[in-house]
């Protein structure tokens, strides 16, 4: 119990659970970043994209966009630095794998120039600080060693920022002394970072000796960068110190250097944060009106947001007047104060103040208005914030406008990242859930306001991101398992051909029952040949009714005619996938071939050669076969001649599954991506888009004209818009990798290595039912309007009553209709219709379970079969 309590109070539990929450519920729409990347071509915008990518994926550990662009982009040195820092934002809280992760990215840059590598290394050390921010006991000594040993200025810059964040508020004298030694070098490259780091380490301590050292050096240094770092660092000393900070504030206000007067403004904001102190507000307003420096006036107005976030009415009253100032620096400070004070609230009046300023004549004011709007609208919806849609479209419009200034575009790109921060699962709150001031948020916001002087500080806004989850504990300090159940029956409709029509097709009676021209001819002769007419239908229809009853009984009792195709190979074992129709069976084998059999004679007709790895999935229509393989390719074949028509190469690892319909092919891969292809003809297929979002290999994908549904080893099922490729939602419930699924209409049925089957409503994103009667992994799954058929690693095929499954009142014990066991190893794939199941297995056999033509004359046991075995030829 003591250990559990220690873990909770230390913050480790919260960090772990927040990381799990953000990783599993990542709702990032990667298309926003891709479209933005394709719309801009300047260095400053590329840097903004890296920062925005960090915001969007903050804490989700989803670094696909970064990794892909890190390998392809020809960046400048500071762009590389910013990209590496964004890695820390993305993996914030991922303390276990932090060093290993950083090392893997550094390896990508080792072949570059030494200068480029130093920027990568410096950015990675800064990233470590973001990952371990305010919780860095495990990394502080490592960063301190790096600071002592490094002679590179860029590496020191990143290391100082990193150690300042990780050792925040620790008051470690050894770290401070090492920072002070470097401060006296008076280097403009890392001097600003040192000033900030010294303040962060001594956050809220009011250590007079250390503070005096910083103030004295600030008064003698002529370097503006160092001075700006010290100005903010000094203010951190006085966090939450109230009147104790007044002496320092007054001394700084009397200084002739405007940067030190800015320090006085920041010190007021930190010392009186959230208090709404009238004295402090009066000082800020006085200097916002009468100071000769625009920087000081801007800092004074910005600081108002930190003081007034608990008094929104007073804040609006004061800021609304300042937004109308003739001075653009005051207007910029006013919008940043609004963004700070109303962050995460979606406050309507605050947003209405920002709308006209987005059209301001001064570009950097417009930039601030766009950023502030995203801070207010973060984690809001159209219902909770009416202007949310307007601002999202405004950001996209600004970014795509070729005539727009890069300063404004920078703000719009950052705003896109902020408004969807943390995979749309974080907000910004200056107060904790119990009303205390949120230290990390305050520090992150103040550092973020300095991005115009040091652009890499923009990443610090991620410190203000607060996950929107709630962690609950029971009396044993464990997280309870919560379940919400509804007894309402789910309305579910899937349209299929009726059984009588399909049976008539099988028996060859279709022309008599469903052919309209035959019926019209029959009606003409009815008067003269009534007896013949009676014979045609009076005998036929009862026969159909009897066949239907026999089929239903055979499914329930497990009676079938079993036909077997043997595909043994000396070097390879197993048949991975198949599809069939009335005339043929097409299967993909582990020996790298595709084989086609005559379904009536079970003789092998063709062997398609070309893949250099196991054929993992295939699908065919009247003209072609599309197959995917562990050789990372997708190939298209002529189904009549067996000729290979096309080879598509995009995925970097095995292509695990594919689906195609209406000239669209969707593939998924072990490389964690989903590719959407447009097929103009079998020989002309182009890549339309790539979907990123899964954290592990994507095992299966299905789609229709509305949604693409994908399942991954990261235990999630993600839903995407088929037309636009935009992310829609994540279906969370499986506790291990999702291996198989099928999606039709509103219903998704999935099977997982957690040994459960789940049914989902795709529109609401809810789990309708859990089937947990499997002892082994569920490898394949299919359903129609009546039943679900599943295959598992133990070789068993189970048949489930879908109608009963969708009724929550029906007990779980009565849901499984029949278990079929003829395979001797794992069932890799299966397809079925009303009359049969066709399955393939690791045991190198294809079984046809025929429930229509079962002959019961030799019936002895339930689940008995009439066997026909055929060895496959090649």
Helices and strands as residue ranges (DSSP letters): H 2-10, H 12-24, H 30-39, H 43-56, H 64-72, H 77-90, H 98-108, H 114-131, H 140-149, H 153-166, H 173-183, H 191-201, H 208-220, H 224-237, G 242-245, H 246-253, H 258-271, H 278-290, H 294-308, H 312-322, H 328-341, H 348-357, H 363-377, H 388-400, H 406-419, H 421-424, E 426-428, H 439-448, G 455-464, E 465-467, H 499-507, H 510-513, H 516-525, H 530-557, E 560-566, E 575-580, E 584-589, E 594-598, E 604-608, E 615-620, E 624-629, E 633-638, E 644-649, E 655-661, E 664-669, E 674-681, E 684-691, E 698-703, E 707-712, E 716-721, E 727-732, E 738-744, E 747-752, E 757-761, E 766-771, E 778-783, E 787-792, E 796-801, H 802-805, G 812-814, E 816-821, E 827-832, E 836-841, E 845-850, G 856-858, E 865-871
